[in-house]
C-alpha cells in the first residue's frame, strides 16, 4: 500500500532533541516503509511536545510504557499463554533520518 501513498502524516508524543520521535507503537515501521518507497514523512506537533532530552538506547526502553495485552489475547482459550511473557509497548522511537518535515503550531 505504501507504494501508492504520496505522503505520510503522523503525530507524536515527544520530539526529542536529536530530531527523533517518541511516537505511537507502529510509527517506526510505517516510517521505515515510507523511506523504502521514498515517501515523505511529515510530523505534526504542538510546540509543547519539544523535549531537551537526547535518546539513549537503554533510555528509550526504560521510558516506554507497557500496557496489558488482555485486549489482544483471550486468556480463557489458551493454557500456554500463561507461560508466555507478552510485551505490549505503547511507544516507538523513530530516528530523525526517517523524518522529512516537522510542522509545528506557530
LUMTOR-533581 format. One record per residue: x negated, y negated, z of N, C-alpha, C in turn. Coordinates in nm, 3 decimals. Layout:
BEGIN
n_u, n_v, n_w, ca_u, ca_v, ca_w, c_u, c_v, c_w
X, Y, Z, X, Y, Z, X, Y, Z
...
END
This chain:
BEGIN
n_u, n_v, n_w, ca_u, ca_v, ca_w, c_u, c_v, c_w
-0.081, 0.118, 0.000, 0.000, 0.000, 0.000, -0.087, -0.126, 0.000
-0.203, -0.119, 0.065, -0.288, -0.239, 0.077, -0.334, -0.290, -0.059
-0.348, -0.204, -0.156, -0.392, -0.247, -0.289, -0.288, -0.336, -0.358
-0.165, -0.333, -0.310, -0.058, -0.414, -0.370, -0.031, -0.543, -0.292
-0.106, -0.565, -0.185, -0.086, -0.682, -0.098, -0.181, -0.793, -0.140
-0.137, -0.921, -0.133, -0.228, -1.029, -0.170, -0.286, -1.103, -0.051
-0.233, -1.081, 0.070, -0.292, -1.135, 0.192, -0.233, -1.064, 0.313
-0.312, -1.061, 0.421, -0.267, -1.003, 0.548, -0.267, -1.115, 0.650
-0.156, -1.132, 0.719, -0.144, -1.235, 0.822, -0.117, -1.164, 0.955
-0.205, -1.189, 1.052, -0.189, -1.127, 1.183, -0.198, -1.233, 1.293
-0.144, -1.200, 1.408, -0.160, -1.281, 1.527, -0.268, -1.220, 1.614
-0.293, -1.281, 1.727, -0.399, -1.232, 1.814, -0.366, -1.257, 1.960
-0.426, -1.178, 2.046, -0.415, -1.201, 2.190, -0.521, -1.302, 2.233
-0.644, -1.288, 2.179, -0.755, -1.376, 2.214, -0.848, -1.390, 2.093
-0.897, -1.512, 2.072, -1.004, -1.535, 1.975, -1.131, -1.553, 2.056
-1.225, -1.462, 2.039, -1.348, -1.465, 2.118, -1.449, -1.564, 2.059
-1.552, -1.596, 2.135, -1.649, -1.699, 2.097, -1.727, -1.664, 1.970
-1.741, -1.539, 1.939, -1.814, -1.500, 1.818, -1.724, -1.498, 1.694
-1.596, -1.526, 1.709, -1.502, -1.524, 1.597, -1.428, -1.393, 1.584
-1.456, -1.300, 1.673, -1.382, -1.173, 1.674, -1.249, -1.189, 1.744
-1.167, -1.087, 1.735, -1.033, -1.092, 1.793, -1.010, -0.979, 1.891
-0.929, -1.006, 1.989, -0.868, -0.903, 2.070, -0.722, -0.907, 2.027
-0.683, -0.810, 1.944, -0.551, -0.812, 1.883, -0.476, -0.682, 1.913
-0.352, -0.677, 1.874, -0.266, -0.562, 1.898, -0.329, -0.437, 1.836
-0.315, -0.325, 1.905, -0.371, -0.199, 1.856, -0.324, -0.171, 1.714
-0.418, -0.133, 1.630, -0.390, -0.109, 1.489, -0.440, -0.221, 1.400
-0.469, -0.336, 1.457, -0.515, -0.451, 1.379, -0.651, -0.425, 1.315
-0.738, -0.356, 1.385, -0.870, -0.327, 1.330, -0.859, -0.240, 1.205
-0.775, -0.140, 1.209, -0.756, -0.052, 1.094, -0.697, -0.128, 0.975
-0.602, -0.216, 1.000, -0.543, -0.297, 0.893, -0.649, -0.389, 0.833
-0.732, -0.451, 0.917, -0.837, -0.539, 0.868, -0.943, -0.463, 0.787
-0.976, -0.342, 0.828, -1.069, -0.259, 0.752, -1.014, -0.224, 0.614
-0.888, -0.188, 0.609, -0.824, -0.157, 0.480, -0.821, -0.281, 0.391
-0.792, -0.396, 0.450, -0.790, -0.520, 0.373, -0.928, -0.552, 0.316
-1.031, -0.532, 0.395, -1.168, -0.558, 0.346, -1.203, -0.464, 0.230
-1.164, -0.340, 0.242, -1.192, -0.242, 0.136, -1.129, -0.285, 0.003
-1.008, -0.341, 0.009, -0.937, -0.383, -0.112, -0.955, -0.532, -0.143
-1.048, -0.598, -0.074, -1.074, -0.742, -0.094, -0.950, -0.828, -0.076
-0.871, -0.796, 0.024, -0.752, -0.873, 0.058, -0.789, -0.965, 0.174
-0.763, -1.095, 0.165, -0.797, -1.185, 0.275, -0.712, -1.159, 0.400
-0.777, -1.169, 0.516, -0.709, -1.153, 0.645, -0.703, -1.291, 0.710
-0.582, -1.338, 0.734, -0.559, -1.469, 0.793, -0.505, -1.449, 0.934
-0.564, -1.519, 1.029, -0.523, -1.508, 1.170, -0.453, -1.637, 1.210
-0.332, -1.622, 1.262, -0.256, -1.736, 1.314, -0.265, -1.734, 1.465
-0.303, -1.848, 1.525, -0.318, -1.852, 1.670, -0.304, -1.994, 1.721
-0.244, -2.011, 1.839, -0.246, -2.142, 1.904, -0.382, -2.166, 1.967
-0.414, -2.291, 1.995, -0.547, -2.325, 2.050, -0.574, -2.263, 2.186
-0.470, -2.238, 2.265, -0.495, -2.183, 2.398, -0.543, -2.037, 2.392
-0.541, -1.975, 2.276, -0.592, -1.838, 2.262, -0.745, -1.834, 2.244
-0.809, -1.948, 2.228, -0.955, -1.952, 2.216, -1.020, -1.918, 2.349
-1.121, -1.835, 2.346, -1.190, -1.792, 2.467, -1.340, -1.820, 2.453
-1.406, -1.863, 2.560, -1.551, -1.885, 2.554, -1.632, -1.756, 2.572
-1.566, -1.643, 2.591, -1.635, -1.518, 2.616, -1.684, -1.452, 2.488
-1.801, -1.388, 2.499, -1.856, -1.309, 2.389, -1.825, -1.162, 2.416
-1.796, -1.086, 2.312, -1.767, -0.943, 2.335, -1.895, -0.864, 2.356
-1.884, -0.762, 2.435, -1.989, -0.663, 2.452, -1.922, -0.529, 2.439
-1.990, -0.431, 2.389, -1.926, -0.302, 2.361, -1.858, -0.244, 2.485
-1.924, -0.249, 2.600, -1.863, -0.196, 2.722, -1.753, -0.288, 2.771
-1.769, -0.417, 2.750, -1.673, -0.515, 2.797, -1.538, -0.497, 2.730
-1.537, -0.468, 2.602, -1.413, -0.452, 2.529, -1.334, -0.334, 2.585
-1.401, -0.224, 2.615, -1.331, -0.108, 2.670, -1.279, -0.134, 2.811
-1.356, -0.206, 2.890, -1.315, -0.233, 3.027, -1.193, -0.324, 3.031
-1.191, -0.424, 2.944, -1.083, -0.521, 2.948, -0.959, -0.478, 2.871
-0.965, -0.365, 2.803, -0.848, -0.318, 2.733, -0.749, -0.261, 2.833
-0.624, -0.285, 2.808, -0.519, -0.236, 2.896, -0.461, -0.109, 2.833
-0.443, -0.007, 2.914, -0.385, 0.117, 2.866, -0.245, 0.131, 2.924
-0.153, 0.178, 2.842, -0.015, 0.197, 2.887, 0.018, 0.345, 2.880
0.123, 0.382, 2.945, 0.165, 0.522, 2.948, 0.217, 0.563, 2.811
0.175, 0.680, 2.762, 0.223, 0.727, 2.632, 0.354, 0.803, 2.640
0.426, 0.792, 2.750, 0.550, 0.867, 2.767, 0.652, 0.839, 2.658
0.652, 0.717, 2.606, 0.746, 0.685, 2.500, 0.708, 0.752, 2.368
0.582, 0.796, 2.355, 0.535, 0.859, 2.232, 0.539, 1.011, 2.236
0.526, 1.069, 2.356, 0.517, 1.213, 2.370, 0.628, 1.260, 2.464
0.700, 1.362, 2.421, 0.805, 1.419, 2.505, 0.741, 1.529, 2.590
0.719, 1.499, 2.718, 0.652, 1.592, 2.808, 0.735, 1.717, 2.836
0.865, 1.708, 2.823, 0.951, 1.822, 2.856, 0.932, 1.937, 2.758
0.895, 1.908, 2.634, 0.884, 2.012, 2.532, 0.751, 2.087, 2.535
0.649, 2.030, 2.594, 0.517, 2.093, 2.585, 0.451, 2.105, 2.721
0.409, 2.227, 2.751, 0.336, 2.251, 2.875, 0.189, 2.209, 2.856
0.136, 2.220, 2.736, -0.003, 2.189, 2.707, -0.035, 2.040, 2.724
0.064, 1.954, 2.712, 0.042, 1.809, 2.724, -0.007, 1.774, 2.863
0.032, 1.848, 2.963, -0.012, 1.822, 3.099, -0.163, 1.836, 3.113
-0.226, 1.917, 3.029, -0.369, 1.938, 3.034, -0.447, 1.836, 2.951
-0.378, 1.762, 2.869, -0.444, 1.666, 2.780, -0.457, 1.530, 2.845
-0.565, 1.460, 2.811, -0.582, 1.322, 2.852, -0.547, 1.235, 2.732
-0.444, 1.155, 2.747, -0.397, 1.073, 2.636, -0.422, 0.927, 2.669
-0.494, 0.857, 2.580, -0.520, 0.715, 2.596, -0.434, 0.639, 2.497
-0.367, 0.539, 2.545, -0.280, 0.459, 2.460, -0.320, 0.312, 2.478
-0.423, 0.266, 2.405, -0.470, 0.128, 2.424, -0.370, 0.026, 2.367
-0.369, -0.091, 2.427, -0.281, -0.198, 2.383, -0.351, -0.286, 2.280
-0.484, -0.305, 2.294, -0.557, -0.397, 2.208, -0.668, -0.328, 2.129
-0.703, -0.390, 2.016, -0.819, -0.353, 1.935, -0.912, -0.472, 1.929
-1.041, -0.444, 1.910, -1.136, -0.550, 1.881, -1.155, -0.555, 1.730
-1.134, -0.672, 1.671, -1.153, -0.692, 1.528, -1.276, -0.781, 1.512
-1.383, -0.730, 1.451, -1.506, -0.810, 1.438, -1.487, -0.927, 1.341
-1.567, -1.032, 1.358, -1.548, -1.154, 1.278, -1.571, -1.135, 1.129
-1.651, -1.036, 1.090, -1.675, -1.016, 0.946, -1.553, -0.964, 0.871
-1.450, -0.922, 0.944, -1.327, -0.876, 0.879, -1.223, -0.988, 0.865
-1.250, -1.104, 0.924, -1.156, -1.217, 0.922, -1.197, -1.316, 0.814
-1.100, -1.359, 0.735, -1.126, -1.455, 0.628, -1.100, -1.599, 0.672
-0.990, -1.620, 0.745, -0.948, -1.757, 0.778, -0.871, -1.758, 0.908
-0.895, -1.862, 0.990, -0.817, -1.887, 1.110, -0.728, -2.009, 1.084
-0.604, -2.002, 1.127, -0.513, -2.116, 1.121, -0.463, -2.141, 1.263
-0.494, -2.261, 1.315, -0.451, -2.298, 1.449, -0.338, -2.400, 1.441
-0.277, -2.430, 1.552, -0.158, -2.514, 1.554, -0.185, -2.664, 1.553
-0.309, -2.706, 1.539, -0.334, -2.852, 1.533, -0.411, -2.887, 1.409
END
